[in-house]
Amino acid sequence: MKMKEDEIPTPALVIDLDRVEANLRRMRQYVDSHGLKLRPHTKTHKSLRMAQLQLNHGAVGLTTAKVGEAQVMALVGQDLTVGYPVHDRPRTTALAELAKLRTIRVALDSGYAADRIAEATQSAGSTVGVLVDLDTGMQRTGLQHPEQTVDLAKQVEATAGLRLDGLFCYQGHILGTEDEMVAQCRDVGKLLEHTLGLWKENGLAADIVSGGSTPAARVMHHIPQLTEIRPGTFIYNDRSYASVGACSIEHCAAHIVATVMSSAVPGKIILDCGSKTLTSDRYLGNADDGYGLVIEYPQAKIDHLTEEHGRVDITACDHSPKLGERMHVIPNHICTCVNLQNHVWFKDSDGEVEKAAVDTRGMLS
């Protein structure tokens, strides 16, 4: 049932569908113009509706963080990549079962994980594609040396129930001015060129070289070895990514509608969106600049969060907000914000909103 925004209870996460469509069009134009494929990460929206929109806008498949998310996204996606190393029995079993129904790939950085997945796929009678994970600078997961990727790729290729599909990397560390990011991309390109050269020398093929991130998405063509990119946040965007030039505030499709609940403390107001709504993630542009941008009062600073209270310093504002006034807050980090909500409200071109479930909320395994 559709409603007016001022009729919904707060706090509420509202998604502007016109801005979503514009963000999807911009990304498709970028990848098409540079001969890249798009496999967006669903960790941001956690929504079957948004995943289907991404596929409608030309995505070749979907990326998930965890197997539980992939099981849900398989309702709309035929080709899924799990970007998280999997080796415990519950997840390898679920992955192998899912691979009976869909094209499934997983990023790995150990022979141990390869063996555990192979045990599950051999038992299930399925095959899982493997992307060998190479650390290109993020220092989170990924093998540290190109030679190690050759060894793991050979193991995968020789193992029943696994299919060697290529390389996996992540450029979340690439930030800065465009010139700085291009320079970092070239460093990644040199590493990938060396790695792929070793693969070729050893008779190994990497049909897929998967990388990317939202902050650096617009410069990924400076890594010519990539065949696809996996940005996630671009569909909604957020305050932090606007601060590093990945988007503008006008590209932020998601905002929290909150209500002024108290003004008893001089120079402060309390909104009904605390850490259980906005998350405690700090602002990437300036860690001391609060927990979100209040659109109506840009001089205000959300300076403290408790579970249900968002304390806002209004001393720099031209006038004081009133009790009961509604405000729109752009979160610092939209991905974790979405995961805190049972549902969101999709806002159409007419300004009406419709309630929708966050389909993979809390799916951490």
PAKE-748261 format. One record per residue: residue number from 1; residue in three letters; x, y, z of N, C-alpha, C in turn. Coordinates in steps of 0.2 Angstrom, whole numbers. Atoms other than C-alpha are relative to their C-alpha. Layout:
N
[site NUM 'ALA' [X Y Z] [X Y Z] [X Y Z]]
...
This chain:
365
[site 1 'MET' [4 -6 0] [0 0 0] [4 6 0]]
[site 2 'LYS' [-4 -6 1] [7 17 -5] [-3 5 5]]
[site 3 'MET' [2 -6 -5] [7 32 7] [4 6 -1]]
[site 4 'LYS' [-4 -6 0] [13 49 9] [6 0 5]]
[site 5 'GLU' [-5 1 -5] [30 51 17] [-1 2 7]]
[site 6 'ASP' [1 -2 -7] [24 61 31] [-5 -4 4]]
[site 7 'GLU' [4 5 -4] [12 47 36] [3 -6 3]]
[site 8 'ILE' [-3 6 -2] [25 34 39] [3 1 7]]
[site 9 'PRO' [-3 -1 -7] [32 31 57] [7 1 -1]]
[site 10 'THR' [-8 -1 0] [50 37 60] [3 -3 6]]
[site 11 'PRO' [-5 -1 6] [64 33 60] [-2 -5 -5]]
[site 12 'ALA' [1 4 5] [62 27 43] [5 1 -6]]
[site 13 'LEU' [-5 -1 5] [74 23 29] [-4 0 -7]]
[site 14 'VAL' [4 -1 6] [67 30 13] [5 0 -6]]
[site 15 'ILE' [-5 0 6] [75 26 -5] [-4 3 -5]]
[site 16 'ASP' [3 -4 6] [72 38 -19] [1 -4 -6]]
[site 17 'LEU' [-1 4 6] [69 27 -34] [2 3 -6]]
[site 18 'ASP' [-2 -4 6] [72 41 -47] [8 0 1]]
[site 19 'ARG' [-8 -1 -1] [90 43 -39] [3 -7 -1]]
[site 20 'VAL' [-2 7 1] [92 24 -39] [1 -1 -8]]
[site 21 'GLU' [0 1 7] [88 23 -58] [6 4 -3]]
[site 22 'ALA' [-6 -5 3] [100 38 -62] [7 -3 2]]
[site 23 'ASN' [-6 3 -2] [114 29 -52] [2 -6 -4]]
[site 24 'LEU' [-1 6 4] [111 13 -61] [2 2 -8]]
[site 25 'ARG' [-1 -2 7] [111 22 -78] [7 2 -1]]
[site 26 'ARG' [-7 -3 0] [128 31 -74] [5 -6 0]]
[site 27 'MET' [-5 5 -1] [136 15 -69] [0 -4 -7]]
[site 28 'ARG' [0 4 6] [130 6 -85] [4 3 -6]]
[site 29 'GLN' [-3 -4 5] [136 20 -96] [8 -1 1]]
[site 30 'TYR' [-7 0 -1] [153 19 -88] [3 -7 -2]]
[site 31 'VAL' [-3 7 2] [156 0 -90] [-1 -1 -7]]
[site 32 'ASP' [0 1 7] [149 0 -107] [5 3 -4]]
[site 33 'SER' [-5 -4 4] [160 14 -113] [7 -3 1]]
[site 34 'HIS' [-6 3 -1] [175 4 -106] [1 -7 -1]]
[site 35 'GLY' [0 7 1] [171 -13 -111] [1 -5 6]]
[site 36 'LEU' [0 4 -7] [169 -19 -93] [-7 -3 1]]
[site 37 'LYS' [6 3 -2] [156 -31 -86] [-2 2 7]]
[site 38 'LEU' [2 -3 -7] [146 -26 -70] [-3 -6 3]]
[site 39 'ARG' [3 5 -5] [143 -39 -56] [-1 3 6]]
[site 40 'PRO' [1 -5 -6] [136 -27 -43] [0 -4 7]]
[site 41 'HIS' [0 3 -7] [138 -32 -24] [-7 2 3]]
[site 42 'THR' [7 -1 -3] [121 -34 -16] [0 2 8]]
[site 43 'LYS' [-1 -2 -7] [128 -30 2] [-3 6 2]]
[site 44 'THR' [2 -7 -2] [122 -12 1] [-8 0 0]]
[site 45 'HIS' [8 -1 0] [103 -14 -4] [-3 -6 3]]
[site 46 'LYS' [3 6 -3] [100 -32 2] [-7 -1 -2]]
[site 47 'SER' [6 0 3] [85 -32 -9] [-1 -3 -6]]
[site 48 'LEU' [1 3 6] [78 -43 -22] [-3 5 -5]]
[site 49 'ARG' [2 -5 5] [69 -29 -30] [6 4 -3]]
[site 50 'MET' [-5 -4 3] [85 -19 -32] [5 -4 -4]]
[site 51 'ALA' [-4 5 4] [95 -34 -38] [-3 -1 -7]]
[site 52 'GLN' [3 1 6] [82 -37 -51] [1 7 -5]]
[site 53 'LEU' [-1 -6 3] [84 -18 -56] [7 0 -3]]
[site 54 'GLN' [-7 0 2] [103 -20 -57] [0 -5 -6]]
[site 55 'LEU' [0 4 6] [100 -35 -69] [-3 3 -6]]
[site 56 'ASN' [4 -4 5] [88 -25 -79] [4 5 -4]]
[site 57 'HIS' [-5 -5 2] [102 -12 -81] [6 -3 -3]]
[site 58 'GLY' [-6 2 4] [114 -24 -89] [5 -4 4]]
[site 59 'ALA' [-5 4 -4] [123 -33 -74] [0 -7 -3]]
[site 60 'VAL' [-1 7 2] [130 -50 -79] [-2 -5 5]]
[site 61 'GLY' [1 4 -6] [127 -57 -62] [0 4 6]]
[site 62 'LEU' [0 -3 -6] [127 -53 -44] [5 -2 5]]
[site 63 'THR' [-5 2 -5] [140 -53 -30] [-4 0 7]]
[site 64 'THR' [2 0 -7] [136 -57 -12] [6 -1 5]]
[site 65 'ALA' [-5 1 -5] [146 -57 4] [0 -7 2]]
[site 66 'LYS' [0 6 -4] [140 -73 12] [-5 -5 -4]]
[site 67 'VAL' [4 5 4] [132 -89 6] [-8 1 2]]
[site 68 'GLY' [7 -1 -1] [115 -85 15] [-3 5 -4]]
[site 69 'GLU' [2 -5 5] [114 -69 4] [-1 -3 -7]]
[site 70 'ALA' [0 3 6] [117 -80 -11] [-6 -4 -1]]
[site 71 'GLN' [6 4 0] [103 -92 -7] [-6 4 -1]]
[site 72 'VAL' [6 -5 2] [91 -77 -7] [0 3 -7]]
[site 73 'MET' [-1 -4 7] [98 -68 -22] [-1 -5 -6]]
[site 74 'ALA' [2 5 6] [96 -84 -32] [-7 0 -2]]
[site 75 'LEU' [7 -1 3] [78 -80 -33] [-1 4 -6]]
[site 76 'VAL' [0 -5 6] [82 -67 -46] [6 -1 -4]]
[site 77 'GLY' [-6 1 4] [100 -71 -51] [2 -7 -2]]
[site 78 'GLN' [-2 6 2] [106 -85 -61] [8 -1 0]]
[site 79 'ASP' [-8 0 0] [125 -81 -60] [2 4 6]]
[site 80 'LEU' [-1 -4 -7] [131 -77 -42] [7 -2 2]]
[site 81 'THR' [-6 1 -3] [148 -74 -35] [0 1 8]]
[site 82 'VAL' [-1 -1 -7] [152 -76 -16] [7 3 1]]
[site 83 'GLY' [-7 -3 -1] [166 -64 -12] [3 -1 7]]
[site 84 'TYR' [-3 2 -7] [170 -72 5] [3 -7 0]]
[site 85 'PRO' [-2 6 0] [181 -86 8] [-4 -5 5]]
[site 86 'VAL' [4 4 -3] [171 -101 13] [3 -7 1]]
[site 87 'HIS' [-3 7 -2] [177 -117 22] [-3 -4 5]]
[site 88 'ASP' [3 4 -5] [166 -122 36] [-6 -4 -3]]
[site 89 'ARG' [5 5 2] [154 -137 34] [-7 3 -2]]
[site 90 'PRO' [7 -2 2] [137 -128 35] [0 5 -6]]
[site 91 'ARG' [0 -4 6] [142 -115 22] [2 -4 -7]]
[site 92 'THR' [-2 4 6] [151 -127 10] [-5 -4 -2]]
[site 93 'THR' [6 4 2] [136 -138 10] [-5 4 -3]]
[site 94 'ALA' [5 -5 3] [124 -124 7] [3 2 -7]]
[site 95 'LEU' [-3 -2 6] [136 -118 -7] [-1 -5 -6]]
[site 96 'ALA' [0 6 4] [137 -135 -15] [-7 -2 -3]]
[site 97 'GLU' [7 1 2] [118 -137 -15] [-3 5 -5]]
[site 98 'LEU' [2 -6 4] [115 -120 -22] [3 -1 -8]]
[site 99 'ALA' [-3 1 6] [127 -124 -36] [-3 -5 -5]]
[site 100 'LYS' [4 5 4] [115 -138 -42] [-5 4 -5]]
[site 101 'LEU' [5 -4 3] [103 -124 -47] [2 6 -4]]
[site 102 'ARG' [-2 -6 3] [113 -109 -52] [8 0 -1]]
[site 103 'THR' [-8 -1 1] [131 -104 -58] [2 4 6]]
[site 104 'ILE' [-2 -3 -7] [140 -101 -42] [8 0 -1]]
[site 105 'ARG' [-7 -1 -1] [158 -94 -40] [1 2 7]]
[site 106 'VAL' [-2 -2 -7] [167 -91 -24] [8 2 -1]]
[site 107 'ALA' [-7 -3 -1] [183 -81 -20] [4 -4 5]]
[site 108 'LEU' [-4 3 -4] [197 -91 -12] [7 2 1]]
[site 109 'ASP' [-7 -2 0] [214 -88 -5] [4 -5 4]]
[site 110 'SER' [-4 5 -4] [219 -105 3] [-2 -7 -4]]
[site 111 'GLY' [2 7 3] [220 -123 -3] [-4 -4 5]]
[site 112 'TYR' [5 3 -5] [211 -128 14] [-7 2 -2]]
[site 113 'ALA' [6 -1 2] [196 -119 8] [-2 -4 -7]]
[site 114 'ALA' [1 4 7] [197 -127 -10] [-2 -7 2]]
[site 115 'ASP' [1 7 -2] [198 -144 -2] [-7 -1 4]]
[site 116 'ARG' [6 1 -4] [183 -141 10] [-6 1 -5]]
[site 117 'ILE' [5 -1 4] [172 -134 -4] [0 -6 -5]]
[site 118 'ALA' [0 6 5] [177 -149 -16] [-3 -6 4]]
[site 119 'GLU' [3 5 -4] [172 -161 -2] [-8 0 -1]]
[site 120 'ALA' [7 -2 0] [155 -153 -2] [-3 -1 -7]]
[site 121 'THR' [2 0 7] [153 -152 -21] [0 -7 -2]]
[site 122 'GLN' [-1 7 2] [159 -170 -24] [-6 -4 4]]
[site 123 'SER' [5 3 -3] [146 -176 -11] [-7 2 -3]]
[site 124 'ALA' [6 -2 3] [132 -166 -19] [-1 -1 -7]]
[site 125 'GLY' [0 1 7] [137 -169 -37] [-1 6 -4]]
[site 126 'SER' [0 -7 3] [139 -151 -41] [7 3 -1]]
[site 127 'THR' [-7 -4 1] [153 -139 -47] [-1 7 2]]
[site 128 'VAL' [-1 -8 -2] [158 -122 -40] [6 3 -3]]
[site 129 'GLY' [-5 -4 3] [168 -110 -50] [4 4 6]]
[site 130 'VAL' [-5 -3 -5] [184 -103 -41] [3 6 -3]]
[site 131 'LEU' [-4 -5 1] [191 -86 -42] [6 1 5]]
[site 132 'VAL' [-5 0 -5] [208 -86 -34] [1 8 2]]
[site 133 'ASP' [0 -6 -3] [209 -71 -23] [8 3 1]]
[site 134 'LEU' [-7 -4 -1] [225 -59 -24] [-1 6 3]]
[site 135 'ASP' [0 -7 -4] [228 -45 -12] [4 5 -5]]
[site 136 'THR' [-3 -5 4] [231 -30 -23] [1 7 4]]
[site 137 'GLY' [-1 -6 -4] [233 -18 -8] [-5 1 6]]
[site 138 'MET' [5 -1 -5] [218 -19 3] [2 -3 7]]
[site 139 'GLN' [-3 3 -6] [227 -31 15] [-6 -3 5]]
[site 140 'ARG' [6 3 -3] [210 -40 20] [0 -7 -1]]
[site 141 'THR' [-1 7 2] [210 -56 11] [4 0 -6]]
[site 142 'GLY' [-4 0 6] [220 -62 -4] [7 -3 1]]
[site 143 'LEU' [-7 2 -1] [236 -71 -7] [5 6 -2]]
[site 144 'GLN' [-4 -6 0] [251 -60 -5] [5 0 -6]]
[site 145 'HIS' [-5 1 5] [262 -66 -20] [-3 -3 -6]]
[site 146 'PRO' [2 3 6] [258 -70 -38] [1 -7 -1]]
[site 147 'GLU' [-2 7 0] [267 -86 -37] [-5 -5 4]]
[site 148 'GLN' [5 4 -4] [255 -92 -23] [-7 -1 -4]]
[site 149 'THR' [6 1 4] [240 -89 -35] [1 -5 -5]]
[site 150 'VAL' [-1 6 5] [248 -101 -48] [-1 -6 4]]
[site 151 'ASP' [0 6 -3] [250 -114 -35] [-8 -2 2]]
[site 152 'LEU' [7 1 -2] [232 -112 -29] [-5 -2 -6]]
[site 153 'ALA' [4 1 6] [225 -111 -47] [1 -7 -2]]
[site 154 'LYS' [-2 7 2] [234 -128 -51] [-4 -5 4]]
[site 155 'GLN' [4 5 -4] [226 -136 -36] [-7 0 -2]]
[site 156 'VAL' [7 0 2] [209 -130 -41] [-1 -4 -6]]
[site 157 'GLU' [1 3 7] [211 -136 -59] [0 -7 1]]
[site 158 'ALA' [-1 7 -1] [216 -153 -53] [-5 -3 5]]
[site 159 'THR' [4 3 -5] [202 -155 -41] [-7 -1 -3]]
[site 160 'ALA' [7 1 2] [185 -163 -45] [-5 4 4]]
[site 161 'GLY' [5 -4 -3] [170 -152 -41] [1 7 0]]
[site 162 'LEU' [-2 -7 1] [179 -136 -44] [2 2 -7]]
[site 163 'ARG' [-1 -2 6] [181 -126 -59] [4 7 0]]
[site 164 'LEU' [-4 -6 -1] [195 -113 -61] [-3 5 -5]]
[site 165 'ASP' [3 -5 4] [187 -97 -68] [4 6 0]]
[site 166 'GLY' [-4 -6 1] [200 -83 -65] [2 2 7]]
[site 167 'LEU' [-3 -4 -5] [206 -70 -53] [-5 4 4]]
[site 168 'PHE' [4 -4 -4] [198 -60 -39] [4 5 4]]
[site 169 'CYS' [-4 -5 -4] [204 -44 -31] [-5 6 2]]
[site 170 'TYR' [4 -5 -3] [197 -29 -22] [4 7 1]]
[site 171 'GLN' [-4 -7 0] [202 -10 -24] [-3 5 5]]
[site 172 'GLY' [3 -5 -5] [194 -3 -8] [5 5 3]]
[site 173 'HIS' [-6 -5 -3] [211 5 -3] [1 6 -5]]
[site 174 'ILE' [-2 -5 5] [211 16 -19] [-5 6 2]]
[site 175 'LEU' [3 -6 -2] [206 33 -13] [4 6 -2]]
[site 176 'GLY' [-4 -6 1] [211 51 -16] [-2 4 -6]]
[site 177 'THR' [2 -3 6] [211 63 -31] [0 -5 -6]]
[site 178 'GLU' [0 5 6] [208 56 -48] [7 -2 -2]]
[site 179 'ASP' [-7 2 2] [227 57 -52] [3 -5 5]]
[site 180 'GLU' [-2 5 -5] [231 48 -36] [-3 -7 -1]]
[site 181 'MET' [3 6 1] [219 35 -39] [2 -4 -7]]
[site 182 'VAL' [-3 3 6] [225 32 -57] [6 -3 1]]
[site 183 'ALA' [-6 3 -1] [242 30 -51] [0 -6 4]]
[site 184 'GLN' [1 6 -3] [236 17 -39] [-2 -6 -4]]
[site 185 'CYS' [2 5 5] [227 8 -53] [5 -3 -4]]
[site 186 'ARG' [-5 3 4] [242 7 -63] [5 -5 4]]
[site 187 'ASP' [-4 5 -5] [252 -1 -48] [-4 -7 0]]
[site 188 'VAL' [4 6 0] [237 -14 -47] [1 -3 -7]]
[site 189 'GLY' [0 3 7] [238 -16 -66] [7 -4 -1]]
[site 190 'LYS' [-7 3 0] [257 -20 -65] [0 -7 3]]
[site 191 'LEU' [0 6 -4] [254 -33 -52] [-5 -6 -3]]
[site 192 'LEU' [5 4 4] [239 -41 -62] [4 -3 -6]]
[site 193 'GLU' [-4 2 6] [250 -41 -78] [5 -5 2]]
[site 194 'HIS' [-5 5 -2] [264 -50 -69] [-4 -7 2]]
[site 195 'THR' [4 6 -2] [251 -63 -61] [-2 -4 -6]]
[site 196 'LEU' [3 3 6] [242 -66 -77] [6 -3 -5]]
[site 197 'GLY' [-5 3 4] [259 -69 -86] [2 -6 3]]
[site 198 'LEU' [-2 6 -4] [264 -82 -73] [-6 -6 -2]]
[site 199 'TRP' [5 4 1] [247 -90 -76] [1 -3 -7]]
[site 200 'LYS' [-1 2 7] [250 -91 -95] [6 -4 -1]]
[site 201 'GLU' [-6 4 1] [267 -98 -93] [-1 -7 3]]
[site 202 'ASN' [2 6 -3] [259 -112 -82] [-6 -3 -3]]
[site 203 'GLY' [6 3 4] [245 -116 -95] [-6 2 4]]
[site 204 'LEU' [6 -1 -3] [232 -108 -84] [-4 6 -3]]
[site 205 'ALA' [4 -5 3] [218 -97 -90] [-4 4 5]]
[site 206 'ALA' [4 -4 -4] [209 -83 -81] [-5 4 -4]]
[site 207 'ASP' [5 -3 4] [193 -80 -91] [-3 6 3]]
[site 208 'ILE' [3 -6 -4] [187 -68 -77] [6 3 4]]
[site 209 'VAL' [-4 -4 -5] [197 -55 -68] [-4 5 3]]
[site 210 'SER' [5 -4 -3] [186 -47 -56] [2 4 6]]
[site 211 'GLY' [-2 -5 -5] [189 -31 -46] [-5 5 1]]
[site 212 'GLY' [4 -6 0] [183 -14 -42] [-2 2 7]]
[site 213 'SER' [3 -2 -6] [175 -4 -28] [-4 6 -2]]
[site 214 'THR' [3 -6 1] [163 10 -27] [4 7 -1]]
[site 215 'PRO' [-4 -7 0] [175 25 -23] [4 0 -6]]
[site 216 'ALA' [-5 0 6] [187 20 -37] [-4 -3 -6]]
[site 217 'ALA' [3 3 6] [174 13 -49] [1 4 -7]]
[site 218 'ARG' [-1 -4 6] [176 28 -61] [7 0 -3]]
[site 219 'VAL' [-6 1 3] [194 24 -64] [3 -7 -1]]
[site 220 'MET' [-2 7 1] [194 5 -65] [2 -1 -7]]
[site 221 'HIS' [-2 2 7] [197 6 -84] [8 1 0]]
[site 222 'HIS' [-7 -1 0] [215 11 -79] [3 -6 3]]
[site 223 'ILE' [-3 6 -1] [217 -7 -74] [-2 -5 -6]]
[site 224 'PRO' [3 3 6] [215 -15 -91] [0 -7 0]]
[site 225 'GLN' [1 8 -1] [217 -33 -85] [-7 -2 3]]
[site 226 'LEU' [6 2 -2] [200 -32 -77] [-5 -1 -5]]
[site 227 'THR' [6 2 5] [185 -40 -86] [-6 2 3]]
[site 228 'GLU' [6 -2 -3] [172 -35 -73] [2 4 7]]
[site 229 'ILE' [0 -3 -6] [169 -24 -58] [-6 -2 5]]
[site 230 'ARG' [5 2 -5] [159 -27 -42] [-2 6 5]]
[site 231 'PRO' [2 -5 -5] [154 -10 -34] [-6 -2 3]]
[site 232 'GLY' [7 2 -3] [140 -11 -22] [-3 7 2]]
[site 233 'THR' [3 -6 -3] [137 6 -13] [-3 5 -5]]
[site 234 'PHE' [2 -5 5] [134 16 -30] [-7 0 -1]]
[site 235 'ILE' [7 0 2] [116 11 -31] [-4 5 5]]
[site 236 'TYR' [3 -4 -5] [112 21 -15] [4 6 1]]
[site 237 'ASN' [-5 -5 -2] [128 31 -11] [-1 2 7]]
[site 238 'ASP' [1 -2 -7] [131 39 6] [4 6 1]]
[site 239 'ARG' [-4 -6 -1] [139 54 14] [7 -1 0]]
[site 240 'SER' [-7 1 0] [156 46 16] [3 0 -7]]
[site 241 'TYR' [-2 0 7] [157 42 -3] [0 6 -3]]
[site 242 'ALA' [0 -7 3] [152 59 -7] [6 4 2]]
[site 243 'SER' [-6 -4 -2] [166 66 3] [6 -2 -3]]
[site 244 'VAL' [-6 2 4] [179 56 -7] [-1 1 -8]]
[site 245 'GLY' [1 -1 7] [172 61 -24] [-3 -5 -4]]
[site 246 'ALA' [3 5 3] [163 45 -28] [-7 2 -3]]
[site 247 'CYS' [6 -2 2] [147 54 -30] [-1 7 3]]
[site 248 'SER' [2 -6 -3] [138 70 -25] [-5 -1 5]]
[site 249 'ILE' [5 0 -5] [126 73 -11] [-7 -2 -4]]
[site 250 'GLU' [6 1 4] [113 74 -25] [-1 -7 -3]]
[site 251 'HIS' [0 7 2] [117 56 -30] [-2 -5 6]]
[site 252 'CYS' [1 5 -6] [113 49 -12] [-8 -1 -1]]
[site 253 'ALA' [7 2 1] [97 39 -15] [-4 -2 7]]
[site 254 'ALA' [3 3 -6] [94 34 3] [1 5 6]]
[site 255 'HIS' [0 -5 -6] [90 45 19] [-5 -3 5]]
[site 256 'ILE' [4 2 -6] [83 42 36] [-4 6 1]]
[site 257 'VAL' [5 -5 -2] [67 52 40] [0 -1 8]]
[site 258 'ALA' [0 0 -7] [68 56 58] [-4 6 3]]
[site 259 'THR' [4 -5 -4] [58 67 71] [4 3 6]]
[site 260 'VAL' [-3 -3 -6] [64 79 84] [-5 -1 6]]
[site 261 'MET' [3 3 -6] [59 71 100] [1 5 6]]
[site 262 'SER' [-2 -4 -6] [67 83 113] [4 6 -2]]
[site 263 'SER' [-4 -6 0] [74 101 114] [1 3 6]]
[site 264 'ALA' [-1 -3 -6] [76 102 132] [7 2 2]]
[site 265 'VAL' [-7 -2 -2] [95 103 133] [2 6 -5]]
[site 266 'PRO' [-2 -6 4] [101 121 127] [5 -2 -5]]
[site 267 'GLY' [-4 1 5] [109 120 110] [0 -7 -3]]
[site 268 'LYS' [1 7 2] [104 102 107] [-7 -2 -2]]
[site 269 'ILE' [6 4 1] [90 92 100] [1 -7 0]]
[site 270 'ILE' [0 7 1] [86 74 100] [-4 -3 -5]]
[site 271 'LEU' [4 3 5] [81 64 85] [-1 -7 2]]
[site 272 'ASP' [2 7 -2] [73 47 86] [4 -5 -4]]
[site 273 'CYS' [-4 5 3] [87 39 76] [7 0 3]]
[site 274 'GLY' [-6 1 -3] [101 32 86] [5 -5 -3]]
[site 275 'SER' [-5 5 3] [115 19 84] [-4 -6 -3]]
[site 276 'LYS' [4 6 3] [101 6 80] [-3 2 -7]]
[site 277 'THR' [3 -2 6] [96 16 65] [5 2 -5]]
[site 278 'LEU' [-5 -3 5] [111 26 58] [7 -4 0]]
[site 279 'THR' [-6 4 -2] [125 14 65] [5 5 3]]
[site 280 'SER' [-5 -4 -3] [140 21 74] [6 1 -5]]
[site 281 'ASP' [-5 -1 5] [151 21 58] [2 8 -1]]
[site 282 'ARG' [-2 -7 1] [161 38 57] [0 2 -7]]
[site 283 'TYR' [-1 -4 6] [162 50 43] [6 -1 -3]]
[site 284 'LEU' [-6 1 4] [175 45 30] [4 7 -1]]
[site 285 'GLY' [-3 -6 1] [178 63 26] [4 4 6]]
[site 286 'ASN' [-2 -2 -6] [181 68 44] [-3 -3 6]]
[site 287 'ALA' [3 5 -5] [179 56 58] [-3 4 6]]
[site 288 'ASP' [2 -4 -5] [175 70 70] [-6 5 -2]]
[site 289 'ASP' [5 -4 3] [161 77 59] [-7 -3 1]]
[site 290 'GLY' [7 3 -1] [146 67 66] [-2 -6 -4]]
[site 291 'TYR' [3 6 2] [135 53 61] [-5 0 -6]]
[site 292 'GLY' [4 0 6] [126 59 46] [-1 8 -1]]
[site 293 'LEU' [1 -7 2] [121 75 36] [-7 1 1]]
[site 294 'VAL' [7 -2 0] [105 83 41] [-1 5 -6]]
[site 295 'ILE' [1 -4 7] [99 90 24] [-3 7 2]]
[site 296 'GLU' [4 -7 -1] [87 104 31] [5 4 5]]
[site 297 'TYR' [-4 -4 -5] [101 110 44] [7 -3 -1]]
[site 298 'PRO' [-7 2 1] [118 107 36] [5 2 5]]
[site 299 'GLN' [-4 -2 -5] [126 117 50] [0 -4 6]]
[site 300 'ALA' [1 5 -6] [120 104 63] [5 -5 -1]]
[site 301 'LYS' [-5 6 -1] [131 90 69] [-3 -5 4]]
[site 302 'ILE' [3 6 -4] [124 73 75] [7 -2 4]]
[site 303 'ASP' [-7 1 -3] [138 73 88] [0 -6 5]]
[site 304 'HIS' [0 5 -5] [132 58 99] [-6 -5 -2]]
[site 305 'LEU' [6 5 0] [122 42 97] [0 -5 6]]
[site 306 'THR' [1 6 -5] [115 30 110] [-5 -4 -4]]
[site 307 'GLU' [3 5 4] [104 16 105] [-6 3 -4]]
[site 308 'GLU' [6 -3 3] [88 26 101] [0 8 0]]
[site 309 'HIS' [-1 -7 0] [94 44 103] [6 3 -5]]
[site 310 'GLY' [-5 -3 4] [103 54 90] [0 8 2]]
[site 311 'ARG' [-1 -7 -3] [110 70 99] [3 5 -6]]
[site 312 'VAL' [-3 -5 5] [112 85 87] [1 7 3]]
[site 313 'ASP' [-3 -6 -2] [122 100 91] [-3 5 -5]]
[site 314 'ILE' [3 -5 5] [112 115 83] [2 7 1]]
[site 315 'THR' [-2 -7 -2] [122 130 90] [2 4 -6]]
[site 316 'ALA' [-3 -4 6] [129 134 72] [-6 1 -5]]
[site 317 'CYS' [6 -1 4] [111 134 65] [-3 7 0]]
[site 318 'ASP' [3 -7 1] [102 150 59] [-6 0 5]]
[site 319 'HIS' [6 0 -5] [86 144 69] [0 -7 3]]
[site 320 'SER' [1 7 -3] [81 130 80] [-5 -4 -2]]
[site 321 'PRO' [6 5 2] [71 115 74] [-5 0 6]]
[site 322 'LYS' [6 0 -4] [54 113 82] [-1 -7 2]]
[site 323 'LEU' [2 7 -2] [48 98 92] [-5 -2 -5]]
[site 324 'GLY' [4 3 5] [39 86 80] [2 1 -7]]
[site 325 'GLU' [-2 -1 7] [48 93 65] [4 -6 -3]]
[site 326 'ARG' [-3 6 3] [54 79 53] [6 3 -4]]
[site 327 'MET' [-7 -1 3] [72 79 46] [2 -6 -4]]
[site 328 'HIS' [-3 5 5] [81 70 32] [7 -1 2]]
[site 329 'VAL' [-7 1 -2] [98 62 37] [3 -5 -5]]
[site 330 'ILE' [-4 5 5] [110 55 24] [5 -3 4]]
[site 331 'PRO' [-4 4 -4] [119 41 33] [8 1 -2]]
[site 332 'ASN' [-7 1 2] [138 40 34] [2 -6 -4]]
[site 333 'HIS' [-1 7 3] [138 22 29] [-6 -3 -2]]
[site 334 'ILE' [6 2 1] [123 16 20] [-1 -8 1]]
[site 335 'CYS' [1 8 0] [127 -3 19] [-2 -2 7]]
[site 336 'THR' [2 2 -7] [127 -5 38] [-7 3 2]]
[site 337 'CYS' [7 -3 -2] [112 6 40] [-6 -4 -3]]
[site 338 'VAL' [5 4 3] [102 -4 28] [-1 -7 4]]
[site 339 'ASN' [1 6 -4] [106 -20 38] [-3 1 7]]
[site 340 'LEU' [3 -1 -6] [99 -12 53] [-8 0 0]]
[site 341 'GLN' [7 -1 1] [82 -11 46] [-4 -6 -2]]
[site 342 'ASN' [4 6 3] [68 -24 44] [-3 2 -6]]
[site 343 'HIS' [3 -2 6] [61 -14 30] [2 7 -2]]
[site 344 'VAL' [-1 -6 3] [63 1 19] [-6 3 -3]]
[site 345 'TRP' [5 -3 4] [52 13 10] [2 3 -6]]
[site 346 'PHE' [-2 -2 7] [53 15 -9] [-4 6 -2]]
[site 347 'LYS' [3 -6 1] [49 32 -14] [-1 1 -8]]
[site 348 'ASP' [0 -1 7] [42 35 -32] [0 7 -2]]
[site 349 'SER' [-1 -7 3] [42 50 -44] [-6 4 3]]
[site 350 'ASP' [6 -5 -3] [25 56 -36] [1 1 7]]
[site 351 'GLY' [-1 -1 -7] [32 56 -19] [-3 -4 5]]
[site 352 'GLU' [4 4 -4] [22 42 -13] [6 -6 2]]
[site 353 'VAL' [-4 5 -2] [31 28 -3] [-3 -7 1]]
[site 354 'GLU' [2 7 0] [29 9 -2] [5 -4 4]]
[site 355 'LYS' [-4 3 -5] [35 -2 12] [3 -7 -3]]
[site 356 'ALA' [-3 7 3] [47 -17 7] [5 -3 5]]
[site 357 'ALA' [-5 4 -4] [57 -30 16] [7 1 -2]]
[site 358 'VAL' [-7 1 1] [76 -30 18] [1 -7 -1]]
[site 359 'ASP' [1 7 0] [77 -47 11] [6 -4 3]]
[site 360 'THR' [-5 4 -3] [94 -52 17] [3 3 6]]
[site 361 'ARG' [-2 -3 -7] [95 -42 33] [3 -6 5]]
[site 362 'GLY' [-3 4 -6] [106 -50 46] [3 -7 -2]]
[site 363 'MET' [-3 7 2] [112 -65 35] [8 1 0]]
[site 364 'LEU' [-8 -1 -1] [130 -65 41] [4 -7 -1]]
[site 365 'SER' [-4 6 1] [134 -83 37] [-2 -3 -7]]
